[in-house]
Each structure stands twice: as structure tokens, then as C-alpha cells.
Amino acid sequence: MNLRKFFEKYPDESACIEGFKAKRLEMGVVCKKCEHTEHYFRKTDLKFQCKKCGSRISLRSGTVMENTNLPFQYWMLCIELMTLSKKSFSALEMQRMLGHKRYEPIWFMMHKIRRVMSKRDEKYQLKGCIEFDEGFFERVDNKDIIEEKGSENSQEPTQNKRGRGSERQAKVLVMVESEPSIAAPKKGKPNRKVGYLKMVVMEDLKSETINKEVEKSVDKTASVLSDGYTGYAKLKEVITNHYVVVEPNKQKSAKVFPWVNRTISNAKKVLLGIHHNCVNQQYVQNYLDEFCYKFNRRYFGDKLSDRLMIAALETTWY
């Protein structure tokens, strides 16, 4: 839904509480003590009370909102805004839109939602024909930097080695389903049909590390298309087919690996536009998970926020 429809449906906090309650009842509330499924709802303290044993469960319990005090409307509006655009919002911008006094709770809420996106995508393995490549994303190591706030006063970055050996760049394994298309390609579009995308921040890009991730993220029957990088040399140990294509220049490489190059470029533009190259190394994966989640559900339309809401109610934050 768009923002006008959102505020028509959820004009205030009480309407949001009713919305959350309806979703939880629709999904089913199970008593932690006796596993009974029928409950009363107590409006006084926003808890479900078991009809059998009388034990109570908070409306937030068992969800990503557990142990938080932010209003329900914040959560619903934040989920709506984060799914409304292909791009992203900085926590500072979200804070302004919500009108909250403190920055940190909003920042933490957004990262919780990104972890929900990550947990959802972890359930799926890539299948069919898959393009592989490595991406390198700018990051900062100072843990005291808060991404968006620090960008305005950050100093010019020092010149460091670029590519695989750079200490300033996160190493990311990028895998995207890419099948040859029978239909004639649209102008400016690759002649391959794109499917699901995964981007994983790696400690290193050695064969053993890559194979561990491939075992977890890729179906064994898949066919992988990659360049001649030595880190892919042992891929046949964990997947059925591995095809190596070595191209002499970037233009030809872009035709052979169209979607993996395009997704890396788009992800970099999103991070650069919102976070200004000041993403802390601890959270690079979270931002990439958000990008992949929305890319993988690019045709969901108005249903996207509702699906993310369901995922948030099924995911407990630890």
C-alpha cells in the first residue's frame, strides 16, 4: 500500500495494535506453558491469556519487537517505508520522519528489520544456472562511527590498495540465478532471465571458505558460471557443474555475467547514496540483506510490506 492508504488503515497507535493482534491471531498464538491455542486478549496490558492454564503472552513476545518499547506504529510505518522504495532510508532520515527524539532506537529497529529480511532469505537455496562473482564494498572499521551521522564530518579517505587485497573493502561473494531467455530481450536488458540473488560478506575468498558458503546457499544440482578466479577452483566438490569463462576485458565480461555485474553496481549505488561510504564493517551484511530481500521480491508490489510484517512476527530477536 502507499502512505495514504497506510494512514487510512492505521491512523493511530490503537489501530496499529489491533492490526498486530489480528495478524498474530491469524498466524496462531500458542501457549508457552501448555501449548494450548485458544486465548483471551487483555487490552489493559496487551497480553494474550491462555483459556486453559491462564498463563499470559505479551503481544510483542516471540516477535522481532520482543523486549522493545517503541510504539507499534513506529514498527509498522518503518516496515512500510523500507519496502516502499527500491532504495533505502538512513536511520537519521527515518528518525526525522517518525519524529522520535533519539537516533539510536530507530537505528537499532531498522537493523532488526534487516535481520528479519536476512532470516527469510536464508530459507532458500539458489537453483538452476547461477552467475558467480566477487564484489568489494567500502567500509569503515571504527566501531564508534554511526554510519549516517558520521558521514557529514568524515575526513577524506586515505588512498589504500584496491580490489581483493584492500583492507578498506568488505569481500562479498555474489551469486545470482540467471537462465538463458527464449524471448527477445528488451532494449538495454540482458538476454538472460534473472531469479534469486544472494550476497554474502566473506572473511576471505579462498576455495575452502567459498565452498562452505556454496554448500549452504546453492543446490547441489546447480550449474555455476564464473570467471577464472582461483577461489572457484574447487567448486565441483560441492556442485554438479562448473563452467569457467575468462574474458579479456570488462565489456565482454558484462555480456557473459550480466546480472551479477548489474546487481553489484546497483548495490554499491544504494549504499553510496544513503550511507556515503561510512558503513561500519559489522553491518555491511545487513545492508546487503536488505538489498537482496527487495530484489528477490521485486514483483510483490503492495504485498511486500505485508509479507515482511508476517516475517517480523515469526522472527524472535536474540
Salt bridges, closest charged atoms under 4 A:
GLU8 OE2 - ARG4 NH1 3.05
GLU18 OE1 - LYS21 NZ 3.27
ASP45 OD1 - ARG42 NE 3.13
ASP121 OD1 - ARG297 NH1 2.79
GLU131 OE2 - ARG192 NE 3.73
GLU134 OE1 - ARG164 NH2 2.34
GLU138 OE1 - ARG168 NE 3.52
ASP141 OD1 - ARG139 NE 3.84
GLU148 OE2 - HIS275 ND1 3.16
GLU208 OE2 - LYS234 NZ 3.17
GLU213 OE1 - LYS216 NZ 3.63
ASP289 OD2 - ARG115 NH1 3.75
GLU290 OE1 - ARG114 NE 2.71
GLU290 OE2 - LYS294 NZ 3.24
ASP306 OD1 - LYS23 NZ 2.48
GLU314 OE1 - ARG120 NH1 2.71
